[in-house]
Amino acid sequence: MSLILLALAGIGAIAVLRFAYFLYQFLSFHLLIPSEPLKKYKRANTTAYALVTGSSAGIGLGIAQELVRQGFGVILLGHLPDELASAASTLQQIAPRAQIRTLVLNARTATPAELESALQPLTSTLRITILVNNVGGNPIHHGRHGAVATPAFRPHATYSAADVDAVIDMNARFMARLTALLLPHLSKPPAPGSGERSLVLTLSSGAHIGVPWLVMYGATKAFNRALGVGLARELAADPATAHVDSLVVVPGEVRTQGNCRDLPAGSPSWDRFGREIVRKADGAVSRGWREMHPFWWHGVEDVLARTVSEAVRSKGVTEQLARKKRAWDEVYEKEK
Ligand SMILES: NC(=O)c1ccc[n+]([C@@H]2O[C@H](COP(=O)([O-])OP(=O)(O)OC[C@H]3O[C@@H](n4cnc5c(N)ncnc54)[C@H](OP(=O)(O)O)[C@@H]3O)[C@@H](O)[C@H]2O)c1
């Protein structure tokens, strides 16, 4: 009997210690912010640039805003020249001395040759040390720049082959190609003893667990996650690339132009979320994490989703997506 009690006490103690360790990591990650975020991704003798895809609005613009505040140059990549110009002027107001470039490229349609020739003048003249693979969304729904062609949330059986390809092209193919092209530049050896590093940040989504009525979106977000995590392990395994970090960002609901209906109360705005990514990436990398939830509540949601049974998880996800589907169906009915 006393042996059983001892074993139960041991199991209880291990559970308490595990929880205490988790709590310590959680609190220190969210509360201890470095005074100069991303310092090791700067360069001593030249401006270090970050290439941020999909950065004329939303989370990408939020990341770019914080990067210029921290002294980085930025290259804003987007598909609409006017929107890029307006984003660049916003950044210039935030940081008048910041080096800002724009790159017009359509993530959905750019060919490998177009991508390569757009990058060449940048990599031959600038020192890019951070790549932010941010562009992504549900490109088969044209809400802002044209007629609403289809409901934003709809069953997979209604996707044409072109719809399937559109989501893969924008959310998966583009970032896989861009990352492969930029890695040799990011991997250039740092000055000996400098501790200088490079970074690839890849935006996934809580939807990577699989979501109804946005099946393709969720599937590409699982791709993004595996791309960033696989890359982190590969880069760390080779001494020639061990100075390049790869970190996946897993947002929950963030208020942006692309996600502006039926968000839970307290969801962060795009600019706050972008700031949190920049301020918390060091903490995640230094802990050896391959992915991070920069907004604290998204981290809690992730733990809950992994802890509950599949039946409970499916019910929660389905109810949440059904609410969003109803909200976006109303938009479709009004605008079609
Ligand atoms: N918002 C959320 O709740 C949430 C949650 C989880 C994950 N994420 C992920 O976070 C990332 C950013 O999301 P977001 O909500 O900030 O998106 P967003 O508000 O829709 O902004 C996307 C950005 O990408 C640009 N863009 C759109 N189509 C493009 C194309 N074909 N080529 C190049 N650029 C293009 C947009 O430019 P225009 O304005 O000119 O179209 C805009 O600057 C995505 O990968 C998304 O999956 C977001």
The ligand as a Tripos MOL2 file, in Angstrom:
@<TRIPOS>MOLECULE
LIG
   48    52     1     0     0
SMALL
NO_CHARGES

@<TRIPOS>ATOM
      1 N1         -5.0830   37.3400  -39.6560 N.am      1 LIG1
      2 C1         -5.1540   36.1880  -39.0080 C.2       1 LIG1
      3 O1         -6.0140   35.9960  -38.1240 O.2       1 LIG1
      4 C2         -4.1910   35.0900  -39.3110 C.ar      1 LIG1
      5 C3         -4.3020   33.9250  -38.5540 C.ar      1 LIG1
      6 C4         -3.4270   32.8890  -38.8080 C.ar      1 LIG1
      7 C5         -2.4410   33.0130  -39.7760 C.ar      1 LIG1
      8 N2         -2.3460   34.1490  -40.5030 N.ar      1 LIG1
      9 C6         -1.3190   34.2100  -41.5450 C.3       1 LIG1
     10 O2         -0.5840   35.4180  -41.4370 O.3       1 LIG1
     11 C7         -0.1910   35.8580  -42.7360 C.3       1 LIG1
     12 C8         -0.6760   37.2840  -42.9490 C.3       1 LIG1
     13 O3         -2.0800   37.3100  -42.7960 O.3       1 LIG1
     14 P1         -2.9170   38.6730  -42.8000 P.3       1 LIG1
     15 O4         -4.2050   38.3620  -42.1590 O.co2     1 LIG1
     16 O5         -2.0610   39.7700  -42.3030 O.co2     1 LIG1
     17 O6         -3.1900   38.8560  -44.3660 O.3       1 LIG1
     18 P2         -3.8410   40.0960  -45.1150 P.3       1 LIG1
     19 O7         -4.3800   41.0850  -44.1550 O.co2     1 LIG1
     20 O8         -4.7810   39.5100  -46.1160 O.co2     1 LIG1
     21 O9         -2.5880   40.7460  -45.8290 O.3       1 LIG1
     22 C9         -1.8970   39.9890  -46.7650 C.3       1 LIG1
     23 C10        -0.8370   40.8220  -47.4570 C.3       1 LIG1
     24 O10        -0.4090   40.0670  -48.5770 O.3       1 LIG1
     25 C11        -0.5830   40.8510  -49.7670 C.3       1 LIG1
     26 N3         -0.9810   39.9990  -50.8770 N.ar      1 LIG1
     27 C12        -2.2050   39.4800  -51.1410 C.ar      1 LIG1
     28 N4         -2.1610   38.7430  -52.2630 N.ar      1 LIG1
     29 C13        -0.8870   38.8100  -52.7120 C.ar      1 LIG1
     30 C14        -0.2170   38.2540  -53.8180 C.ar      1 LIG1
     31 N5         -0.8520   37.4850  -54.7100 N.pl3     1 LIG1
     32 N6          1.0960   38.5400  -53.9780 N.ar      1 LIG1
     33 C15         1.7730   39.3080  -53.0960 C.ar      1 LIG1
     34 N7          1.1920   39.8580  -52.0200 N.ar      1 LIG1
     35 C16        -0.1250   39.6110  -51.8270 C.ar      1 LIG1
     36 C17        -1.6910   41.7990  -49.4220 C.3       1 LIG1
     37 O11        -1.6220   42.8980  -50.3090 O.3       1 LIG1
     38 P3         -2.9830   43.6240  -50.8260 P.3       1 LIG1
     39 O12        -3.4960   44.3790  -49.6450 O.co2     1 LIG1
     40 O13        -2.4690   44.4990  -51.8870 O.co2     1 LIG1
     41 O14        -3.8960   42.5470  -51.3350 O.co2     1 LIG1
     42 C18        -1.3420   42.1490  -47.9920 C.3       1 LIG1
     43 O15        -0.2740   43.0640  -47.9520 O.3       1 LIG1
     44 C19        -0.7790   34.8600  -43.7230 C.3       1 LIG1
     45 O16         0.1800   33.9010  -44.0540 O.3       1 LIG1
     46 C20        -1.9140   34.2300  -42.9420 C.3       1 LIG1
     47 O17        -2.2140   32.9310  -43.3920 O.3       1 LIG1
     48 C21        -3.2120   35.1900  -40.2970 C.ar      1 LIG1
@<TRIPOS>BOND
     1     1     2 1
     2     2     3 2
     3     2     4 1
     4     4     5 ar
     5     4    48 ar
     6     5     6 ar
     7     6     7 ar
     8     7     8 ar
     9     8     9 1
    10     8    48 ar
    11     9    10 1
    12     9    46 1
    13    10    11 1
    14    11    12 1
    15    11    44 1
    16    12    13 1
    17    13    14 1
    18    14    15 2
    19    14    16 1
    20    14    17 1
    21    17    18 1
    22    18    19 2
    23    18    20 1
    24    18    21 1
    25    21    22 1
    26    22    23 1
    27    23    24 1
    28    23    42 1
    29    24    25 1
    30    25    26 1
    31    25    36 1
    32    26    27 ar
    33    26    35 ar
    34    27    28 ar
    35    28    29 ar
    36    29    30 ar
    37    29    35 ar
    38    30    31 1
    39    30    32 ar
    40    32    33 ar
    41    33    34 ar
    42    34    35 ar
    43    36    37 1
    44    36    42 1
    45    37    38 1
    46    38    39 2
    47    38    40 1
    48    38    41 1
    49    42    43 1
    50    44    45 1
    51    44    46 1
    52    46    47 1
@<TRIPOS>SUBSTRUCTURE
     1 LIG1         1 GROUP 0 **** ****
